[in-house]
Amino acid sequence: MTVDLVIAGRRIRFHSREGLDVRPDERFSAFTVAAEAEPDLIVDVEPGSGEIPPAAMKVFDAQLMEEVPGGVINSGESFWEIFSGGGVTYARVFLKEPQRTAVLEMPHGEMRWRIRTGEFAISPQLSGGKDQPAAQFTAGPPNTINPLPYPLDGLLLYFLFSRAGDIMIHGSGVSCHGRGWLFTGRSGSGKTTLAQIFDRAGDRIIHDDRLVLRREEGRWVMHNTPVYRNDEPRSAPLDHLWIIRHGSANVSEPVTGAEAVAMILANCIQQNWDREAAARLAAAADDLASSVRVSRLSFLPEGSIRDYLRLRKEEDISIAAGAAEALLNAGKIITVTAGGYSMWPAIRPGDKVEIEPIGTRVPEIGEIVALKRDGGYVIHRVTGVTAGRNATLIRTQGDGVTREDEPADAGMIAGIVGSVVRSGRQQQPPTRHLPRWFNRMTARLQCWISPKV
């Protein structure tokens, strides 16, 4: 018997001997297809427990992590482990209900693997006859076998995608107004929260747990994988990838080069015991970072984050921001129009603000700087400079706001405000400001008066 699954565009064919039905659990129902095309991988499925050769060396093991109120703890129980030897990689998982082990055998350089599921189908034909001892147990109906018990399913998919040069990553993928956005970060950073925000707004959720990123026809595409009972195949071209964390405001900062690659790798599912696999992943992450915009995102867990990101993805705004950055990088002075009250009264809405390139100079306390943001700049005053071993952190804050910005690396400073043009007159920005409470009060008064003028 054969069963074909297509997951993230890869076709997997499970094969069993005559009389033994292969039946993946309901998570894979929507991913099951007719066996009409050549598979990317063939997996022979057999009952019984597989053995790890004594010469194979353990290269990795994972213990079962359990969620408890307030976090995740290590249970100390074996969950899965990886062995390598004799040109074969072995993945052994420890299953419960009933308790057993299953083994995935993956010969190097071959795309025909074998699974020993640890199950024993109860059947006279399979046990050798009605007078012989019956098998020990079965996890499903007689004559059936589940080829992908959790967590063997994730391990098989991981090794398949890794060998193909794809990326498996924990994150939430959404399609918002035709744009594919991926949010990734450490556990508890807000991936599921963001998926819920976009879902409530009617956007298409690709997945909120485990995604596969693949290079297809010249661009990166994100795919979901079966995790939940009602999962179905979903995918979208990837337009932007955010490394997320909760913050005191919605702030999206572009990240490029080696920093972007490192941030992607930190959130990928990876096998660092295999040099070739690690090299493939690093190359894929480098290509991803050079092909797709990558940003660091601090966000408030509310609907405003969706509007904030949509505004910064408008095409005319993105083009203008890119042109401005190119001019600054070329050593040119640019002029932008202020649009808010955060720097009131030093900079007012409608003022023309001239931004000068900063080069390699570190800004001084009291200077007003332009901080790089996706879709433009935020113009705030430097309140502190901390020089560290590996980086210099700049603290900034608007003259009329109560909260400091998230500390920024010196590389996020686009330029220094050189002058402000108001009502046709050019003036130097003040290096000192009035008390913030006074600035806020007068700014609110101005907001109240302006519409009535």
C-alpha positions in Angstrom: 0.0 0.0 0.0 1.1 3.6 -0.7 0.0 6.9 0.6 1.3 10.3 -0.8 1.5 13.5 1.2 2.4 16.9 -0.3 3.7 19.2 2.4 5.3 22.6 1.5 5.5 21.5 -2.1 7.5 18.3 -1.3 5.9 14.9 -2.1 6.4 12.1 0.4 5.3 8.6 -0.5 4.8 6.1 2.3 5.0 2.4 1.3 4.1 -0.7 3.3 4.0 -4.4 2.6 0.9 -6.0 1.3 -1.9 -6.4 3.9 -0.6 -3.5 6.1 -2.4 -0.1 5.7 -0.5 3.1 6.2 -2.9 5.7 7.8 -1.5 9.0 8.9 -3.5 10.7 11.6 -6.1 13.4 10.9 -3.6 16.2 11.0 -2.5 15.1 7.5 -5.9 14.5 5.9 -5.9 17.7 3.8 -2.3 17.0 2.7 -3.1 13.5 1.3 -3.0 13.4 -2.5 -3.3 10.8 -5.3 -0.1 9.0 -6.2 0.2 10.6 -9.6 3.7 12.1 -9.7 7.2 11.1 -8.8 7.9 11.6 -5.1 10.7 13.6 -3.6 11.1 11.0 -0.9 10.0 7.4 -0.4 9.6 6.0 3.1 9.2 2.3 3.8 7.0 1.9 6.9 7.3 -1.2 9.0 5.9 -2.2 12.4 8.1 -3.1 15.3 11.0 -1.4 17.1 14.0 -0.4 15.1 17.5 -1.0 16.5 20.3 1.5 16.6 23.6 -0.2 15.6 26.2 -0.2 18.4 28.7 1.5 16.2 26.4 4.5 15.6 27.3 7.6 17.7 24.8 9.7 19.5 25.1 13.3 18.2 22.1 14.9 19.9 19.3 14.3 22.3 16.3 16.2 23.4 14.3 15.9 26.6 10.6 16.5 27.0 9.7 20.1 27.8 6.4 20.7 29.6 4.4 23.8 29.8 3.5 24.9 33.3 1.9 28.1 34.7 4.6 30.8 34.2 6.7 29.0 31.7 8.3 25.8 30.4 10.2 23.2 32.4 12.5 20.3 31.5 10.8 17.1 32.6 14.0 15.1 32.4 12.3 12.5 30.3 13.8 11.4 27.0 11.9 12.7 24.0 14.0 12.1 20.9 17.7 11.5 20.0 19.9 11.4 16.9 22.6 8.9 16.0 25.0 8.8 13.1 27.2 6.0 11.8 27.9 3.8 8.8 26.6 6.3 6.3 23.1 6.5 8.1 21.5 9.0 10.4 19.0 7.6 12.9 16.3 9.5 14.7 14.7 7.6 17.7 11.7 9.0 19.5 10.1 7.9 22.7 6.3 7.6 22.5 3.5 7.1 25.0 0.0 5.7 24.9 1.2 3.0 24.4 4.8 3.4 25.5 7.2 2.5 22.8 10.0 3.8 20.6 10.0 4.5 16.9 13.1 4.9 14.6 13.6 6.8 11.4 16.6 5.6 9.3 18.0 8.0 6.7 20.8 6.7 4.5 23.1 9.6 3.5 22.7 10.6 -0.1 19.6 8.5 -0.7 15.9 9.6 -0.8 14.5 6.2 0.3 14.2 6.0 4.1 12.6 3.6 6.5 10.4 4.1 9.6 10.0 1.5 12.3 6.9 2.8 14.1 7.1 0.7 17.3 3.5 -0.4 16.6 2.4 -4.0 16.1 -0.7 -4.6 14.0 -3.0 -7.2 15.4 -3.8 -9.5 12.5 -3.5 -13.3 12.0 -1.9 -12.7 8.6 0.8 -10.4 10.1 1.4 -12.4 13.3 2.0 -15.6 11.4 -1.3 -17.4 12.1 -4.0 -17.6 14.7 -2.1 -20.2 16.8 0.9 -18.0 17.2 1.2 -15.2 19.8 -0.6 -12.0 18.9 1.4 -8.8 18.6 1.9 -6.7 21.7 -0.2 -3.7 20.9 -1.5 -1.4 18.1 -2.2 2.3 18.1 -5.0 2.1 15.5 -7.4 -0.4 13.9 -6.2 -3.9 13.0 -3.9 -4.0 9.9 -3.2 -0.2 10.1 -0.2 1.7 11.1 0.5 5.4 11.7 3.8 6.3 9.9 4.1 9.7 11.6 3.5 9.7 15.3 4.5 13.0 17.0 7.3 14.0 17.2 8.6 11.7 14.4 6.6 13.7 11.9 8.5 16.9 12.6 11.8 15.2 12.5 11.1 13.6 9.2 10.0 16.9 7.7 12.9 18.7 9.1 15.5 16.3 7.7 13.7 16.3 4.3 13.6 20.1 4.0 17.1 20.5 5.4 18.6 18.2 2.7 16.7 20.2 0.1 18.2 23.5 1.3 14.9 24.8 2.6 14.4 26.6 6.0 12.1 25.4 8.8 11.3 28.1 11.3 9.1 28.8 14.2 6.8 31.8 13.5 3.5 33.2 12.5 2.9 33.8 8.8 0.1 36.0 7.5 -1.0 37.3 4.2 -2.2 40.9 4.6 -3.6 42.7 1.5 -1.6 40.4 -0.8 1.7 40.7 1.1 3.3 37.8 2.9 4.6 38.7 6.4 6.4 36.4 8.8 6.9 37.1 12.5 9.4 35.1 14.4 11.1 35.2 17.8 11.8 33.4 20.9 9.1 31.6 22.9 6.7 34.1 24.4 7.6 36.9 22.1 4.1 37.3 20.7 3.9 35.1 17.5 0.5 33.7 18.4 -0.7 37.1 19.6 0.1 38.6 16.2 -1.6 35.8 14.3 -4.8 36.4 16.4 -4.7 40.1 15.7 -4.4 39.6 11.9 -7.0 36.8 12.0 -9.6 39.0 13.7 -9.0 41.6 11.0 -9.9 39.0 8.3 -6.4 38.4 7.0 -5.3 34.9 5.9 -3.2 33.1 8.4 -0.6 30.8 6.9 0.4 29.3 10.2 1.2 30.3 13.8 3.7 27.7 14.7 6.0 25.9 12.2 6.6 27.1 8.7 8.9 26.1 5.8 10.6 28.8 3.6 11.5 27.7 0.1 13.1 29.4 -2.9 10.6 29.0 -5.7 10.8 30.6 -9.2 13.2 33.3 -8.0 11.5 34.3 -4.7 11.0 33.0 -1.2 7.7 31.4 -0.4 6.4 30.4 3.1 4.4 27.2 3.6 2.6 25.8 6.6 3.1 22.3 7.9 0.6 20.0 9.6 0.5 20.7 13.3 -3.2 21.1 14.2 -6.2 18.9 13.5 -7.8 21.3 11.0 -4.6 22.4 9.1 -4.8 22.6 5.3 -2.1 23.5 2.8 -1.4 27.2 2.8 1.3 29.3 1.3 2.2 32.9 0.3 5.2 34.6 -1.2 7.3 36.2 1.5 7.6 40.0 1.4 8.9 40.9 4.9 10.3 39.0 7.9 10.2 40.6 11.4 12.1 39.5 14.5 9.6 40.4 17.2 9.4 41.3 20.9 6.8 43.0 23.1 7.6 46.7 23.6 6.2 50.0 24.9 5.4 51.2 21.3 5.2 50.0 17.8 8.6 50.3 16.3 9.9 48.6 13.1 13.7 49.0 12.4 15.4 47.6 9.3 18.2 45.0 9.8 20.6 44.0 7.1 23.8 42.0 6.5 25.3 39.7 9.0 23.0 40.9 11.8 19.9 39.9 9.8 21.4 36.5 8.9 22.2 35.9 12.6 18.7 36.8 13.7 17.2 34.5 11.2 19.4 31.6 12.2 18.6 32.1 15.9 15.0 31.3 15.2 15.4 28.4 12.7 15.0 24.8 13.5 18.5 23.4 12.9 20.9 20.6 13.4 24.3 22.0 14.4 25.9 18.5 14.7 26.1 18.2 10.9 28.5 20.6 9.2 27.0 20.2 5.8 23.5 20.8 7.0 24.7 23.8 9.0 26.4 25.2 5.9 23.3 24.7 3.7 21.1 26.5 6.3 23.6 29.4 6.6 23.7 29.8 2.9 19.9 29.8 2.7 19.6 32.3 5.5 22.1 34.6 3.7 20.1 34.4 0.5 16.9 35.0 2.4 18.3 38.1 4.2 19.5 39.5 0.9 16.2 38.8 -0.9 13.6 39.7 1.7 13.4 42.7 3.9 14.2 41.9 7.5 13.4 44.1 10.5 13.4 44.1 14.3 9.9 44.8 15.6 8.8 46.0 19.0 5.0 46.0 19.3 2.0 46.6 21.4 -0.3 43.6 21.6 -3.3 45.4 20.1 -4.8 46.1 16.7 -2.8 49.2 16.2 0.2 47.1 15.2 -1.6 46.0 12.0 -2.3 49.6 10.9 1.2 50.6 11.8 2.8 47.9 9.6 0.3 48.4 6.7 1.1 52.2 6.6 4.8 51.5 6.3 4.3 49.0 3.5 2.5 51.5 1.2 4.5 51.5 -2.0 5.0 55.3 -2.3 6.2 55.5 1.3 8.6 52.6 0.8 10.0 54.1 -2.4 10.5 57.6 -0.8 12.2 56.1 2.3 14.6 54.0 0.1 15.5 57.1 -1.9 16.2 59.2 1.2 18.4 56.5 2.7 20.4 56.2 -0.6 21.0 60.0 -0.6 22.2 60.0 3.0 24.5 57.0 2.3 25.9 59.1 -0.6 26.8 61.9 1.8 23.9 64.2 0.7 21.6 66.3 2.9 17.9 65.5 2.7 14.9 67.4 3.7 11.8 65.8 5.3 8.5 67.2 6.5 7.7 66.7 10.2 4.3 65.2 10.8 3.8 64.9 14.5 4.1 66.5 17.9 6.6 64.3 19.7 9.4 67.0 19.3 7.1 70.0 20.1 8.0 72.8 20.2 11.5 72.3 18.8 10.1 70.7 15.7 6.4 71.2 14.8 4.1 69.5 12.2 4.8 71.0 8.8 8.4 72.1 9.6 11.0 71.2 7.0 13.8 69.3 8.7 17.2 69.0 7.1 19.0 65.8 8.0 22.8 65.6 7.5 24.8 62.4 7.1 26.4 61.3 10.4 29.1 59.1 9.0 31.0 57.2 11.7 30.6 59.9 14.3 28.7 59.0 17.5 26.0 61.6 18.3 26.2 63.6 21.4 23.7 64.0 24.2 21.3 66.8 23.3 21.6 66.5 19.6 18.5 65.6 17.5 18.9 62.6 15.3 16.9 60.7 12.7 16.4 57.1 13.6 15.9 54.6 10.8 12.5 53.1 10.7 10.7 51.0 8.1 8.9 53.5 5.9 10.9 56.6 7.0 12.5 58.1 10.1 11.7 59.1 13.7 13.3 62.3 14.8 14.1 62.4 18.5 16.7 63.8 20.9 19.7 61.9 22.2 19.4 61.4 26.0 22.2 59.0 26.6 25.1 57.2 25.0 26.5 53.9 26.3 29.6 52.4 24.8 29.8 48.6 25.1 32.4 46.1 24.1 30.6 45.2 20.9 28.3 48.1 20.2 27.4 51.6 21.2 23.8 52.0 22.3 22.0 55.3 21.8 19.1 56.3 24.0 16.6 58.8 22.5 13.3 60.4 23.5 10.9 63.0 22.0 10.8 66.3 23.8 7.0 65.9 24.2 6.6 62.3 25.1 6.9 60.5 28.5 8.7 57.3 27.4 12.1 56.7 26.0 12.5 54.9 22.7 13.9 51.4 22.6 17.7 51.7 22.8 19.2 51.8 19.3 22.5 50.6 18.0 24.6 53.4 16.6 24.1 51.9 13.1 20.3 52.8 13.4 21.1 56.5 13.4 20.5 57.8 9.8 21.7 61.3 10.4 21.8 64.5 12.5 19.2 67.2 12.3 21.2 70.3 11.1 18.4 72.8 10.8 14.7 73.4 10.8 12.8 75.6 8.2 9.6 77.1 9.6 7.5 79.7 7.8 10.4 80.1 5.3 13.0 80.9 7.9 15.9 78.5 8.6 16.9 78.0 12.3 19.2 75.8 14.3 17.4 73.2 16.4 17.7 74.0 20.2 20.1 71.8 22.1 18.0 72.1 25.3 14.3 71.6 25.8 11.6 72.8 28.2 10.2 70.3 30.7 8.3 67.5 29.0 5.1 68.1 30.9 5.0 71.6 29.6 5.8 70.5 26.0 3.0 67.9 26.2 0.5 70.4 27.6 1.2 73.1 24.9 1.2 70.4 22.2 -2.2 69.2 23.3 -3.5 72.8 23.4 -2.2 73.4 19.9 -3.9 70.2 18.6 -7.2 71.4 20.1 -6.8 74.9 18.6 -5.5 74.0 15.1 -8.7 72.5 13.6 -10.6 75.6 14.7 -8.3 78.1 13.1 
